[in-house]
Amino acid sequence: MKMTKINIKNLFLGLLFVGSASFLNAQTTQTDSTNSTAATTQTTGNTTIEGLKKQIEANPKDTESLAKLATAYQEASDWTNAVETWKKISALLPDWAPSYYSQAYAYQSAKDDANAKLSYEKYISTVKPEEVEQNKKNLAYAYFYIAFAEQQSDPDKAKEHIAKSLQYDPSNQDAIKLSKTLNS
């Protein structure tokens, strides 16, 4: 049992790093990347994906391989399979918050804002008190996203969420701008 906890903790830290790098990349990468880069990524991704699928076929409860597969799908911009794989992880590890954050990221990338918002809300509710410190940046973004999504439909709730976002990351310029807009 302890070995599983260590693996999950290492997996969490690795995914947190990968997720942060992927998020940063998603925020700074131009959308019209060259075809050769996309083709290279897809070819490499398919080999990786196929290998991971075989591992998971042999052991469907291998959460470490499932997380690698979900990440490979995300790197290949296969958002549907990424979401489905993160959902499998959530079913196996329902208290593991990063799977919900990653689902939200995949939904958001697929332009499914309603499900992204729901997944960010699930992420927020799943982060344990002892995990808050190491999740501040992700919590800040999750609250920001929800505030942004609610600014028209429920401005009061949006104000609460943006305040929480700024509590976790007071330097986020997008959150500061949204806060000013909501409170003006």
The 8 nearest C-alpha neighbors of each residue, nearest first, counted from 0:
[[1, 3, 2, 4, 5, 6, 7, 8],
 [2, 0, 4, 3, 5, 6, 7, 8],
 [1, 3, 5, 0, 4, 6, 7, 8],
 [4, 2, 6, 0, 1, 5, 7, 8],
 [5, 3, 7, 1, 6, 2, 8, 0],
 [4, 6, 8, 2, 3, 7, 9, 1],
 [7, 5, 3, 9, 4, 8, 10, 2],
 [8, 6, 10, 4, 9, 5, 11, 3],
 [7, 9, 11, 5, 10, 6, 4, 12],
 [10, 8, 6, 12, 11, 7, 13, 5],
 [9, 11, 7, 13, 8, 12, 6, 14],
 [10, 12, 8, 14, 9, 13, 7, 15],
 [13, 11, 15, 9, 10, 14, 8, 16],
 [14, 12, 10, 16, 15, 11, 9, 17],
 [15, 13, 17, 11, 16, 12, 18, 10],
 [14, 16, 12, 18, 13, 17, 11, 19],
 [15, 17, 13, 19, 14, 18, 20, 12],
 [18, 16, 14, 20, 19, 15, 21, 13],
 [19, 17, 21, 15, 20, 16, 14, 22],
 [20, 18, 22, 16, 21, 17, 15, 23],
 [19, 21, 17, 23, 18, 22, 24, 16],
 [22, 20, 24, 18, 23, 19, 17, 25],
 [23, 21, 25, 19, 24, 20, 18, 26],
 [24, 22, 20, 26, 25, 21, 19, 27],
 [23, 25, 21, 27, 22, 26, 28, 20],
 [26, 24, 22, 23, 28, 27, 21, 29],
 [25, 27, 23, 24, 28, 22, 29, 21],
 [26, 28, 24, 25, 23, 29, 22, 30],
 [29, 27, 24, 25, 26, 30, 32, 23],
 [28, 30, 31, 32, 27, 25, 26, 24],
 [29, 31, 32, 28, 25, 27, 33, 26],
 [32, 30, 29, 33, 34, 28, 37, 36],
 [33, 31, 30, 29, 34, 36, 37, 28],
 [32, 34, 35, 36, 31, 37, 38, 30],
 [33, 35, 37, 36, 38, 32, 39, 31],
 [34, 36, 38, 37, 33, 39, 40, 32],
 [37, 35, 39, 38, 34, 33, 40, 32],
 [38, 36, 34, 40, 35, 39, 41, 33],
 [37, 39, 35, 41, 40, 36, 34, 42],
 [40, 38, 36, 42, 37, 41, 35, 43],
 [41, 39, 37, 43, 38, 42, 44, 36],
 [40, 42, 44, 38, 39, 43, 75, 45],
 [43, 41, 45, 39, 44, 40, 38, 46],
 [44, 42, 40, 46, 41, 45, 39, 47],
 [43, 45, 41, 47, 42, 46, 40, 48],
 [44, 46, 48, 42, 47, 43, 49, 41],
 [47, 45, 49, 43, 44, 48, 50, 42],
 [46, 48, 44, 50, 45, 49, 51, 43],
 [47, 49, 45, 51, 50, 46, 44, 68],
 [48, 50, 52, 46, 51, 47, 45, 53],
 [51, 49, 47, 53, 48, 52, 46, 54],
 [50, 52, 54, 48, 53, 49, 68, 55],
 [51, 53, 49, 55, 54, 50, 56, 48],
 [54, 52, 56, 50, 51, 55, 49, 57],
 [55, 53, 51, 57, 56, 52, 58, 50],
 [56, 54, 59, 58, 52, 57, 53, 51],
 [55, 57, 53, 54, 58, 59, 52, 51],
 [56, 58, 55, 54, 53, 59, 52, 61],
 [57, 59, 55, 56, 60, 61, 54, 53],
 [60, 58, 55, 56, 61, 57, 54, 62],
 [61, 59, 58, 62, 91, 55, 65, 88],
 [62, 60, 63, 64, 58, 59, 65, 55],
 [63, 61, 65, 64, 60, 66, 88, 91],
 [62, 64, 66, 65, 61, 67, 10, 7],
 [65, 63, 67, 66, 62, 61, 68, 51],
 [64, 66, 62, 68, 67, 63, 69, 61],
 [67, 65, 69, 63, 68, 64, 62, 70],
 [66, 68, 64, 70, 65, 69, 71, 63],
 [67, 69, 65, 71, 66, 70, 51, 48],
 [70, 68, 81, 66, 72, 84, 71, 67],
 [69, 71, 73, 67, 68, 72, 66, 74],
 [72, 70, 68, 74, 73, 69, 67, 44],
 [73, 71, 77, 75, 81, 69, 70, 74],
 [72, 74, 76, 70, 75, 71, 81, 77],
 [73, 75, 71, 76, 72, 70, 44, 77],
 [74, 76, 72, 73, 77, 41, 44, 71],
 [77, 75, 73, 74, 78, 72, 108, 81],
 [78, 76, 72, 75, 79, 73, 80, 81],
 [77, 79, 81, 105, 76, 80, 109, 82],
 [80, 78, 82, 81, 77, 83, 109, 105],
 [79, 81, 83, 82, 78, 77, 84, 72],
 [80, 82, 69, 78, 72, 84, 79, 83],
 [83, 81, 85, 102, 79, 80, 84, 105],
 [84, 82, 80, 86, 85, 81, 79, 87],
 [83, 85, 87, 81, 86, 69, 82, 80],
 [86, 84, 88, 82, 87, 83, 98, 102],
 [87, 85, 89, 83, 84, 88, 82, 90],
 [88, 86, 84, 90, 85, 89, 91, 83],
 [87, 89, 85, 91, 86, 90, 92, 62],
 [90, 88, 93, 86, 92, 87, 91, 98],
 [89, 91, 87, 88, 93, 92, 86, 85],
 [90, 92, 88, 89, 93, 87, 60, 62],
 [93, 91, 89, 95, 94, 90, 88, 62],
 [94, 92, 89, 90, 95, 91, 88, 96],
 [95, 93, 92, 96, 125, 89, 126, 127],
 [94, 96, 92, 93, 97, 98, 89, 125],
 [95, 97, 122, 125, 126, 98, 99, 94],
 [98, 96, 100, 99, 95, 101, 11, 122],
 [97, 99, 101, 96, 100, 85, 89, 102],
 [100, 98, 122, 102, 101, 97, 118, 96],
 [101, 99, 97, 103, 122, 102, 98, 119],
 [100, 102, 104, 98, 103, 99, 97, 105],
 [103, 101, 99, 105, 82, 104, 100, 85],
 [104, 102, 115, 118, 106, 100, 101, 105],
 [103, 105, 101, 107, 102, 106, 108, 100],
 [106, 104, 108, 102, 107, 78, 103, 82],
 [107, 105, 115, 109, 103, 111, 108, 104],
 [106, 108, 110, 104, 115, 109, 105, 111],
 [107, 109, 105, 110, 106, 104, 78, 111],
 [108, 110, 106, 107, 111, 78, 105, 79],
 [109, 111, 107, 108, 112, 106, 115, 105],
 [112, 110, 106, 109, 107, 113, 114, 115],
 [111, 113, 115, 114, 110, 107, 116, 106],
 [112, 114, 116, 115, 111, 117, 106, 148],
 [115, 113, 117, 116, 112, 111, 118, 106],
 [116, 114, 103, 112, 106, 118, 107, 113],
 [115, 117, 119, 113, 114, 118, 145, 112],
 [118, 116, 114, 120, 115, 119, 121, 113],
 [119, 117, 103, 121, 115, 120, 99, 116],
 [118, 120, 122, 116, 141, 121, 117, 103],
 [121, 119, 117, 123, 118, 122, 116, 124],
 [122, 120, 118, 124, 119, 123, 125, 117],
 [121, 123, 119, 99, 125, 96, 120, 100],
 [124, 122, 120, 121, 125, 126, 119, 138],
 [123, 125, 121, 122, 126, 120, 127, 96],
 [124, 126, 122, 96, 123, 94, 121, 127],
 [127, 125, 96, 123, 124, 130, 122, 131],
 [126, 128, 130, 129, 125, 131, 124, 96],
 [129, 127, 130, 131, 126, 132, 125, 124],
 [128, 130, 127, 131, 132, 126, 133, 134],
 [131, 129, 127, 128, 132, 133, 126, 134],
 [132, 130, 134, 128, 133, 129, 135, 126],
 [131, 133, 134, 135, 130, 129, 128, 167],
 [132, 134, 131, 130, 135, 136, 129, 137],
 [135, 133, 131, 137, 132, 136, 138, 130],
 [134, 136, 138, 167, 132, 137, 133, 139],
 [137, 135, 139, 138, 134, 140, 168, 167],
 [136, 138, 140, 139, 134, 135, 141, 100],
 [139, 137, 141, 135, 140, 136, 134, 142],
 [140, 138, 164, 136, 167, 142, 137, 141],
 [139, 141, 143, 137, 138, 142, 144, 136],
 [142, 140, 138, 144, 119, 143, 139, 137],
 [141, 143, 164, 145, 160, 139, 140, 144],
 [144, 142, 140, 146, 141, 164, 145, 161],
 [145, 143, 147, 141, 146, 142, 140, 148],
 [144, 146, 148, 142, 147, 143, 116, 149],
 [147, 145, 157, 143, 149, 160, 148, 144],
 [146, 148, 144, 150, 145, 149, 143, 157],
 [147, 149, 145, 146, 150, 144, 116, 151],
 [150, 148, 146, 153, 152, 157, 147, 151],
 [149, 151, 154, 157, 147, 153, 148, 146],
 [152, 150, 149, 153, 154, 148, 147, 157],
 [151, 153, 149, 150, 154, 148, 157, 156],
 [154, 152, 149, 156, 155, 150, 151, 157],
 [153, 155, 150, 157, 156, 151, 158, 152],
 [154, 156, 158, 157, 153, 159, 150, 181],
 [157, 155, 159, 158, 153, 154, 160, 149],
 [156, 158, 146, 154, 160, 150, 149, 155],
 [159, 157, 155, 161, 156, 160, 162, 154],
 [160, 158, 156, 162, 157, 161, 163, 155],
 [159, 161, 163, 157, 146, 142, 162, 158],
 [160, 162, 164, 158, 163, 146, 143, 159],
 [163, 161, 165, 159, 160, 164, 158, 166],
 [162, 164, 166, 160, 161, 165, 159, 142],
 [165, 163, 139, 161, 142, 167, 166, 162],
 [164, 166, 169, 168, 162, 167, 163, 161],
 [165, 167, 163, 164, 168, 169, 162, 139],
 [168, 166, 139, 135, 165, 164, 169, 163],
 [169, 167, 165, 170, 166, 139, 171, 164],
 [168, 170, 165, 171, 166, 167, 164, 175],
 [169, 171, 168, 172, 165, 175, 174, 173],
 [172, 170, 174, 173, 169, 168, 175, 165],
 [171, 173, 175, 174, 170, 176, 169, 177],
 [174, 172, 176, 175, 171, 177, 143, 178],
 [175, 173, 177, 171, 172, 176, 178, 143],
 [174, 176, 172, 178, 173, 177, 179, 171],
 [177, 175, 173, 179, 178, 174, 172, 180],
 [178, 176, 180, 174, 179, 175, 181, 173],
 [177, 179, 175, 181, 176, 180, 174, 182],
 [178, 180, 176, 182, 177, 181, 183, 175],
 [181, 179, 177, 178, 183, 182, 176, 175],
 [182, 180, 178, 179, 183, 177, 158, 154],
 [181, 183, 179, 180, 178, 158, 177, 154],
 [182, 180, 181, 179, 178, 177, 176, 158]]
